[in-house]
Amino acid sequence: MDDRKVEKLADLGRLQQNANAGGGRSPAPVESWNPPYCGDIGLKILRDGTWLYQGSPIGRPALVKLFAGVLRKDEDGRTYLVTPAEKVDVDVEDAPLLAVEMEVKGSGAEQQLVFRTNVDDVVACGPDHPLRFAEQPPGGGFKPYVLVRGRLEALLTRALVHDLVALAVDEPHESIPATGIWSGGAFFPLSPGLAGPSAP
């Protein structure tokens, strides 16, 4: 094995060790950590949820879950992997997480949506974990995201988008007729141009 490969594996092993030192079970209290910034070591999350290190997929689900548990998106809009000892860049193509499963409880204004992510976060959608809808290029429809923690969002998979649209209802939103989704006592309009959630 050449020296560069050994160095890359050492970087990944060090990150794993530091992430484990931060609690070992996701999610960690990354918002309270302020380690030194250590640059870009080649971590990337593709839009399908695949994690890459130096261009190669990270094939160990347990390692991906560990790293996902120490992700943080800062006010500068950049996403970082943060441990008590270091902070490194993570290049994110779309969202750092995917919502892969949805449970629907109740109906109408009493409806509650619960999402599970690809790294097993469980999120009850509502005012603290709102839905956001972003327009895709002309003719591409919209993409829904749910806030998981901090500033980290999960993009709903295509299969869940179809299920979500089936739950849409028409309601007045800030005196304007709107189509949207109820969850956790809040109404989330599908149109990105409308303001955030409203309560009944």
Backbone as CSV, one residue per row, in Angstrom:
resi,resn,N_x,N_y,N_z,CA_x,CA_y,CA_z,C_x,C_y,C_z
1,MET,0.862,-1.197,0.000,0.000,0.000,0.000,0.890,1.236,0.000
2,ASP,0.613,2.208,-0.908,1.486,3.377,-0.974,1.219,4.333,0.186
3,ASP,2.166,5.283,0.342,2.114,6.195,1.489,0.848,7.044,1.500
4,ARG,0.366,7.462,0.313,-0.847,8.293,0.261,-2.059,7.530,0.770
5,LYS,-2.184,6.254,0.381,-3.323,5.453,0.857,-3.247,5.266,2.365
6,VAL,-2.042,5.022,2.862,-1.877,4.871,4.308,-2.283,6.148,5.020
7,GLU,-1.887,7.302,4.472,-2.225,8.599,5.078,-3.732,8.843,5.061
8,LYS,-4.389,8.502,3.944,-5.841,8.678,3.841,-6.572,7.811,4.859
9,LEU,-6.166,6.550,4.975,-6.794,5.660,5.940,-6.552,6.147,7.368
10,ALA,-5.385,6.717,7.608,-5.087,7.255,8.937,-6.007,8.427,9.252
11,ASP,-6.271,9.304,8.247,-7.206,10.423,8.441,-8.584,9.914,8.829
12,LEU,-9.059,8.902,8.101,-10.397,8.372,8.353,-10.452,7.691,9.721
13,GLY,-9.412,6.956,10.054,-9.356,6.301,11.361,-9.319,7.301,12.504
14,ARG,-8.577,8.406,12.309,-8.506,9.449,13.336,-9.864,10.097,13.540
15,LEU,-10.562,10.384,12.427,-11.901,10.964,12.522,-12.847,10.029,13.268
16,GLN,-12.772,8.726,12.943,-13.635,7.760,13.610,-13.349,7.736,15.113
17,GLN,-12.071,7.744,15.471,-11.691,7.722,16.880,-12.186,8.975,17.600
18,ASN,-12.017,10.144,16.961,-12.456,11.396,17.569,-13.977,11.473,17.684
19,ALA,-14.681,10.960,16.659,-16.144,10.964,16.713,-16.637,10.060,17.833
20,ASN,-16.000,8.898,17.993,-16.361,7.998,19.092,-16.104,8.646,20.442
21,ALA,-15.031,9.430,20.524,-14.694,10.113,21.781,-15.745,11.151,22.144
22,GLY,-16.479,11.624,21.129,-17.502,12.623,21.374,-18.818,12.049,21.861
23,GLY,-18.870,10.775,22.082,-20.102,10.179,22.607,-20.404,8.848,21.953
24,GLY,-19.979,8.684,20.704,-20.095,7.403,20.034,-21.474,7.052,19.520
25,ARG,-22.498,7.711,19.979,-23.860,7.403,19.523,-24.506,8.690,19.052
26,SER,-25.048,8.667,17.841,-25.621,9.888,17.283,-26.950,10.220,17.946
27,PRO,-27.341,11.491,17.929,-26.512,12.635,17.556,-25.716,13.156,18.754
28,ALA,-24.560,13.672,18.458,-23.681,14.228,19.486,-23.983,15.720,19.678
29,PRO,-23.561,16.298,20.789,-23.833,17.729,21.051,-22.889,18.652,20.276
30,VAL,-22.892,18.514,18.946,-21.917,19.225,18.111,-22.071,20.743,18.161
31,GLU,-23.295,21.221,18.462,-23.506,22.671,18.489,-22.689,23.332,19.593
32,SER,-22.339,22.582,20.622,-21.581,23.159,21.739,-20.069,22.978,21.595
33,TRP,-19.642,22.274,20.553,-18.210,22.043,20.372,-17.602,23.147,19.514
34,ASN,-16.375,23.533,19.827,-15.687,24.569,19.063,-14.232,24.167,18.801
35,PRO,-14.038,23.067,18.061,-12.670,22.607,17.793,-12.018,23.422,16.679
36,PRO,-10.704,23.289,16.491,-10.037,23.997,15.393,-10.471,23.460,14.030
37,TYR,-10.520,24.364,13.048,-10.846,23.989,11.679,-9.625,23.340,11.045
38,CYS,-9.823,22.143,10.473,-8.698,21.373,9.933,-8.757,21.189,8.417
39,GLY,-9.649,21.917,7.727,-9.653,21.918,6.276,-10.513,20.848,5.625
40,ASP,-10.195,20.570,4.367,-10.954,19.642,3.532,-10.124,18.377,3.360
41,ILE,-10.660,17.237,3.815,-9.926,15.979,3.662,-10.579,15.070,2.616
42,GLY,-11.591,15.601,1.904,-12.189,14.831,0.814,-13.466,14.088,1.157
43,LEU,-14.225,14.580,2.148,-15.521,13.963,2.465,-16.618,14.611,1.624
44,LYS,-17.504,13.790,1.091,-18.595,14.293,0.255,-19.821,13.423,0.454
45,ILE,-21.014,14.052,0.443,-22.283,13.315,0.500,-23.026,13.581,-0.808
46,LEU,-23.264,12.525,-1.572,-23.986,12.656,-2.836,-25.475,12.831,-2.571
47,ARG,-26.207,13.278,-3.596,-27.638,13.535,-3.410,-28.429,12.264,-3.128
48,ASP,-27.864,11.091,-3.434,-28.564,9.841,-3.115,-28.209,9.313,-1.726
49,GLY,-27.448,10.111,-0.950,-27.109,9.734,0.412,-25.788,8.989,0.552
50,THR,-25.132,8.674,-0.569,-23.846,7.978,-0.517,-22.750,8.893,0.005
51,TRP,-21.992,8.403,0.963,-20.838,9.137,1.502,-19.583,8.703,0.746
52,LEU,-18.774,9.681,0.357,-17.496,9.405,-0.303,-16.353,9.934,0.552
53,TYR,-15.250,9.210,0.510,-14.008,9.699,1.107,-12.930,9.600,0.049
54,GLN,-12.377,10.744,-0.338,-11.367,10.809,-1.390,-11.878,10.149,-2.671
55,GLY,-13.194,10.334,-2.956,-13.784,9.826,-4.188,-14.284,8.397,-4.131
56,SER,-14.026,7.693,-3.038,-14.473,6.297,-2.910,-15.607,6.193,-1.898
57,PRO,-16.632,5.375,-2.181,-17.743,5.224,-1.233,-17.275,4.660,0.103
58,ILE,-17.864,5.173,1.175,-17.636,4.590,2.499,-18.660,3.475,2.637
59,GLY,-18.184,2.243,2.624,-19.079,1.096,2.538,-19.564,0.551,3.871
60,ARG,-19.132,1.139,4.969,-19.527,0.621,6.281,-20.660,1.469,6.843
61,PRO,-21.907,0.934,6.879,-23.041,1.719,7.384,-22.821,2.256,8.793
62,ALA,-22.155,1.488,9.652,-21.933,1.948,11.027,-21.048,3.195,11.052
63,LEU,-20.074,3.263,10.145,-19.191,4.430,10.083,-19.941,5.638,9.535
64,VAL,-20.793,5.420,8.529,-21.614,6.512,7.989,-22.538,7.067,9.079
65,LYS,-23.166,6.187,9.856,-24.042,6.650,10.945,-23.261,7.434,11.990
66,LEU,-22.075,6.951,12.314,-21.234,7.648,13.286,-20.911,9.047,12.793
67,PHE,-20.458,9.161,11.540,-20.110,10.466,10.984,-21.338,11.368,10.845
68,ALA,-22.484,10.783,10.443,-23.707,11.585,10.318,-24.110,12.171,11.665
69,GLY,-23.792,11.471,12.739,-24.135,11.945,14.070,-23.289,13.106,14.554
70,VAL,-22.201,13.408,13.832,-21.359,14.556,14.214,-21.300,15.590,13.086
71,LEU,-22.350,15.609,12.260,-22.462,16.650,11.229,-23.032,17.927,11.828
72,ARG,-22.611,19.047,11.279,-23.166,20.336,11.692,-23.141,21.283,10.492
73,LYS,-24.240,22.002,10.301,-24.278,23.041,9.280,-24.224,24.385,10.004
74,ASP,-23.219,25.180,9.673,-23.004,26.443,10.376,-23.699,27.600,9.668
75,GLU,-23.651,28.763,10.304,-24.302,29.957,9.746,-23.733,30.345,8.391
76,ASP,-22.501,29.938,8.111,-21.896,30.261,6.815,-22.457,29.407,5.681
77,GLY,-23.400,28.491,6.009,-24.026,27.651,4.990,-23.241,26.395,4.657
78,ARG,-22.049,26.263,5.241,-21.213,25.091,4.962,-21.478,23.999,5.992
79,THR,-21.293,22.745,5.554,-21.495,21.596,6.422,-20.141,21.049,6.841
80,TYR,-20.048,20.704,8.114,-18.793,20.212,8.671,-19.019,18.917,9.440
81,LEU,-17.983,18.097,9.483,-17.938,16.990,10.413,-17.163,17.521,11.619
82,VAL,-17.805,17.471,12.793,-17.245,18.110,13.976,-17.051,17.078,15.081
83,THR,-15.848,17.024,15.611,-15.559,16.205,16.780,-15.033,17.145,17.864
84,PRO,-14.843,16.650,19.085,-14.271,17.535,20.109,-12.880,18.039,19.743
85,ALA,-12.184,17.336,18.818,-10.799,17.677,18.506,-10.599,18.409,17.188
86,GLU,-11.553,18.308,16.243,-11.335,18.913,14.924,-12.652,19.148,14.188
87,LYS,-12.560,20.021,13.173,-13.697,20.327,12.305,-13.199,20.290,10.868
88,VAL,-13.843,19.459,10.028,-13.429,19.345,8.630,-14.629,19.553,7.715
89,ASP,-14.344,19.989,6.497,-15.400,20.237,5.509,-16.060,18.954,5.050
90,VAL,-17.363,19.046,4.760,-18.095,17.975,4.082,-18.828,18.632,2.911
91,ASP,-18.499,18.215,1.703,-19.157,18.732,0.503,-20.489,17.997,0.334
92,VAL,-21.598,18.740,0.360,-22.930,18.126,0.295,-23.590,18.526,-1.029
93,GLU,-23.920,17.531,-1.861,-24.534,17.819,-3.165,-25.920,18.421,-3.030
94,ASP,-26.710,17.908,-2.089,-28.067,18.412,-1.904,-28.350,18.563,-0.419
95,ALA,-28.832,17.516,0.225,-29.056,17.522,1.673,-28.157,16.460,2.289
96,PRO,-27.716,16.659,3.527,-26.826,15.674,4.143,-27.522,14.375,4.538
97,LEU,-28.862,14.424,4.641,-29.634,13.260,5.070,-30.783,13.015,4.098
98,LEU,-31.297,11.797,4.094,-32.476,11.454,3.302,-33.568,10.963,4.240
99,ALA,-34.803,11.405,4.023,-35.956,10.831,4.715,-36.418,9.658,3.875
100,VAL,-36.361,8.453,4.451,-36.623,7.246,3.678,-37.908,6.531,4.092
101,GLU,-38.485,6.963,5.208,-39.709,6.315,5.682,-40.589,7.364,6.346
102,MET,-41.913,7.239,6.174,-42.854,8.193,6.762,-44.015,7.442,7.378
103,GLU,-44.355,7.815,8.609,-45.528,7.273,9.282,-46.527,8.408,9.434
104,VAL,-47.788,8.130,9.146,-48.851,9.125,9.248,-49.787,8.734,10.379
105,LYS,-49.948,9.638,11.345,-50.863,9.402,12.461,-51.943,10.469,12.420
106,GLY,-53.200,10.063,12.543,-54.298,11.011,12.541,-54.569,11.583,11.159
107,SER,-55.386,12.654,11.132,-55.740,13.281,9.861,-56.085,14.741,10.087
108,GLY,-56.204,15.484,8.973,-56.547,16.907,9.048,-55.551,17.685,9.887
109,ALA,-56.058,18.668,10.639,-55.189,19.509,11.461,-54.561,18.734,12.614
110,GLU,-55.073,17.533,12.900,-54.511,16.694,13.974,-53.446,15.728,13.439
111,GLN,-53.185,15.797,12.168,-52.249,14.855,11.553,-50.828,15.047,12.076
112,GLN,-50.109,13.932,12.240,-48.706,13.962,12.641,-47.904,13.077,11.694
113,LEU,-46.894,13.671,11.080,-45.990,12.910,10.222,-44.704,12.641,10.990
114,VAL,-44.252,11.405,10.939,-42.993,11.021,11.584,-42.088,10.430,10.507
115,PHE,-40.878,10.974,10.402,-39.939,10.533,9.374,-38.767,9.784,9.989
116,ARG,-38.272,8.793,9.238,-37.018,8.129,9.596,-36.012,8.409,8.494
117,THR,-34.786,8.755,8.875,-33.758,9.061,7.883,-32.940,7.824,7.537
118,ASN,-32.106,7.971,6.532,-31.232,6.877,6.100,-30.189,6.501,7.150
119,VAL,-30.010,7.342,8.170,-29.084,6.998,9.261,-29.850,6.811,10.570
120,ASP,-31.163,6.560,10.451,-32.035,6.186,11.568,-32.357,7.294,12.570
121,ASP,-32.264,8.563,12.149,-32.869,9.631,12.953,-34.380,9.472,12.823
122,VAL,-35.118,9.728,13.895,-36.578,9.721,13.851,-37.053,11.117,14.221
123,VAL,-37.845,11.726,13.339,-38.233,13.127,13.474,-39.743,13.263,13.370
124,ALA,-40.357,13.875,14.386,-41.785,14.203,14.340,-41.922,15.596,13.743
125,CYS,-42.452,15.675,12.539,-42.566,16.949,11.826,-43.560,17.868,12.531
126,GLY,-43.191,19.139,12.651,-44.033,20.149,13.294,-43.272,21.459,13.363
127,PRO,-43.673,22.379,14.222,-43.009,23.687,14.291,-41.504,23.605,14.563
128,ASP,-41.072,22.633,15.375,-39.639,22.498,15.671,-38.883,21.735,14.598
129,HIS,-39.603,20.973,13.786,-39.010,20.192,12.693,-39.867,20.407,11.447
130,PRO,-39.808,21.626,10.886,-40.723,21.969,9.791,-40.365,21.314,8.462
131,LEU,-41.382,21.253,7.608,-41.191,20.896,6.205,-40.852,22.163,5.434
132,ARG,-39.975,22.026,4.443,-39.655,23.125,3.538,-39.729,22.582,2.119
133,PHE,-40.261,23.396,1.216,-40.393,22.974,-0.177,-39.567,23.896,-1.065
134,ALA,-38.693,23.308,-1.880,-37.850,24.074,-2.797,-38.247,23.741,-4.227
135,GLU,-38.318,24.770,-5.060,-38.647,24.550,-6.466,-37.448,23.974,-7.196
136,GLN,-37.718,23.009,-8.074,-36.691,22.490,-8.964,-36.722,23.316,-10.245
137,PRO,-35.748,23.105,-11.137,-35.744,23.854,-12.402,-37.102,23.783,-13.078
138,PRO,-37.435,24.750,-13.944,-38.763,24.821,-14.574,-39.243,23.452,-15.045
139,GLY,-40.464,23.130,-14.600,-41.058,21.859,-14.993,-40.642,20.689,-14.115
140,GLY,-39.743,20.940,-13.139,-39.230,19.847,-12.322,-39.984,19.624,-11.036
141,GLY,-41.018,20.434,-10.770,-41.785,20.266,-9.546,-41.076,20.843,-8.336
142,PHE,-41.252,20.213,-7.175,-40.645,20.727,-5.951,-39.980,19.592,-5.187
143,LYS,-39.079,19.984,-4.299,-38.404,19.015,-3.441,-38.720,19.352,-1.994
144,PRO,-39.252,18.396,-1.222,-39.528,18.643,0.191,-38.365,18.216,1.083
145,TYR,-38.120,19.023,2.101,-37.092,18.744,3.099,-37.731,18.845,4.480
146,VAL,-37.220,18.077,5.431,-37.648,18.203,6.825,-36.412,18.521,7.656
147,LEU,-36.555,19.472,8.578,-35.450,19.841,9.449,-35.262,18.749,10.498
148,VAL,-34.052,18.235,10.596,-33.777,17.130,11.515,-33.210,17.644,12.836
149,ARG,-32.119,18.400,12.763,-31.522,18.987,13.967,-30.582,20.107,13.552
150,GLY,-30.429,21.081,14.440,-29.591,22.222,14.085,-30.105,22.841,12.800
151,ARG,-29.226,22.935,11.790,-29.617,23.410,10.456,-29.617,22.267,9.438
152,LEU,-29.503,21.028,9.907,-29.421,19.875,9.010,-30.804,19.427,8.573
153,GLU,-30.965,19.278,7.261,-32.240,18.842,6.696,-32.100,17.475,6.037
154,ALA,-33.225,16.785,5.928,-33.299,15.534,5.173,-34.194,15.760,3.962
155,LEU,-33.726,15.370,2.809,-34.519,15.409,1.580,-35.398,14.170,1.535
156,LEU,-36.696,14.362,1.281,-37.585,13.213,1.160,-37.296,12.472,-0.141
157,THR,-37.247,11.153,-0.075,-37.033,10.363,-1.280,-38.240,10.498,-2.207
158,ARG,-38.041,10.136,-3.457,-39.101,10.289,-4.455,-40.361,9.519,-4.065
159,ALA,-40.178,8.313,-3.514,-41.344,7.514,-3.104,-42.141,8.241,-2.028
160,LEU,-41.455,8.894,-1.087,-42.158,9.619,-0.031,-42.839,10.878,-0.558
161,VAL,-42.270,11.488,-1.590,-42.894,12.684,-2.172,-44.294,12.346,-2.668
162,HIS,-44.443,11.197,-3.327,-45.766,10.785,-3.823,-46.734,10.582,-2.661
163,ASP,-46.254,9.944,-1.585,-47.103,9.737,-0.409,-47.482,11.064,0.237
164,LEU,-46.541,11.991,0.260,-46.778,13.297,0.877,-47.816,14.091,0.090
165,VAL,-47.675,14.100,-1.226,-48.612,14.849,-2.071,-50.033,14.327,-1.887
166,ALA,-50.168,13.019,-1.647,-51.500,12.436,-1.438,-52.156,12.973,-0.163
167,LEU,-51.365,13.549,0.737,-51.891,14.089,1.996,-52.211,15.584,1.909
168,ALA,-51.918,16.208,0.772,-52.104,17.659,0.632,-53.576,18.043,0.675
169,VAL,-53.853,19.162,1.336,-55.211,19.695,1.421,-55.165,21.190,1.132
170,ASP,-56.325,21.752,0.812,-56.426,23.191,0.572,-56.870,23.881,1.858
171,GLU,-56.128,24.895,2.247,-56.425,25.655,3.473,-56.068,27.119,3.239
172,PRO,-56.761,28.051,3.901,-56.295,29.432,3.855,-55.020,29.556,4.684
173,HIS,-54.007,30.180,4.111,-52.733,30.390,4.803,-52.420,31.874,4.765
174,GLU,-52.466,32.524,5.926,-52.261,33.974,6.001,-53.176,34.689,5.007
175,SER,-54.457,34.300,5.028,-55.525,34.879,4.199,-55.397,34.587,2.718
176,ILE,-54.489,33.684,2.347,-54.317,33.319,0.942,-54.633,31.834,0.798
177,PRO,-55.477,31.449,-0.170,-55.733,30.019,-0.374,-54.427,29.299,-0.712
178,ALA,-54.190,28.165,-0.073,-52.938,27.442,-0.291,-53.185,25.944,-0.201
179,THR,-52.351,25.203,-0.907,-52.332,23.746,-0.796,-51.116,23.377,0.032
180,GLY,-51.323,22.521,1.022,-50.202,22.178,1.877,-50.448,20.935,2.705
181,ILE,-49.586,20.751,3.682,-49.569,19.550,4.512,-49.680,19.949,5.979
182,TRP,-50.560,19.266,6.716,-50.641,19.440,8.161,-49.707,18.451,8.842
183,SER,-49.014,18.911,9.885,-48.262,17.993,10.739,-47.920,18.688,12.047
184,GLY,-48.152,18.007,13.142,-47.790,18.534,14.451,-48.456,19.847,14.792
185,GLY,-49.669,20.068,14.286,-50.394,21.293,14.575,-49.992,22.473,13.714
186,ALA,-49.153,22.265,12.697,-48.736,23.342,11.791,-49.083,22.980,10.352
187,PHE,-49.327,24.008,9.542,-49.669,23.824,8.131,-48.490,24.308,7.297
188,PHE,-48.009,23.458,6.406,-46.848,23.766,5.585,-47.269,23.871,4.116
189,PRO,-47.340,25.105,3.568,-47.744,25.274,2.167,-46.735,24.641,1.210
190,LEU,-47.245,24.023,0.148,-46.364,23.414,-0.852,-45.617,24.458,-1.661
191,SER,-46.189,25.649,-1.799,-45.539,26.679,-2.603,-44.399,27.303,-1.833
192,PRO,-43.154,27.249,-2.374,-42.025,27.856,-1.688,-42.178,29.372,-1.527
193,GLY,-43.039,29.991,-2.336,-43.208,31.434,-2.278,-44.006,31.903,-1.063
194,LEU,-44.714,30.989,-0.414,-45.504,31.364,0.755,-44.663,31.267,2.009
195,ALA,-45.078,31.968,3.040,-44.324,31.989,4.290,-44.364,30.619,4.953
196,GLY,-43.632,30.471,6.055,-43.482,29.202,6.755,-44.779,28.710,7.366
197,PRO,-44.660,27.741,8.302,-45.840,27.067,8.831,-46.739,28.001,9.618
198,SER,-48.022,27.653,9.604,-48.968,28.390,10.426,-49.749,27.423,11.296
199,ALA,-50.166,27.880,12.448,-50.959,27.057,13.346,-52.432,27.351,13.084
200,PRO,-53.337,26.416,13.448,-54.765,26.638,13.224,-55.295,27.755,14.086
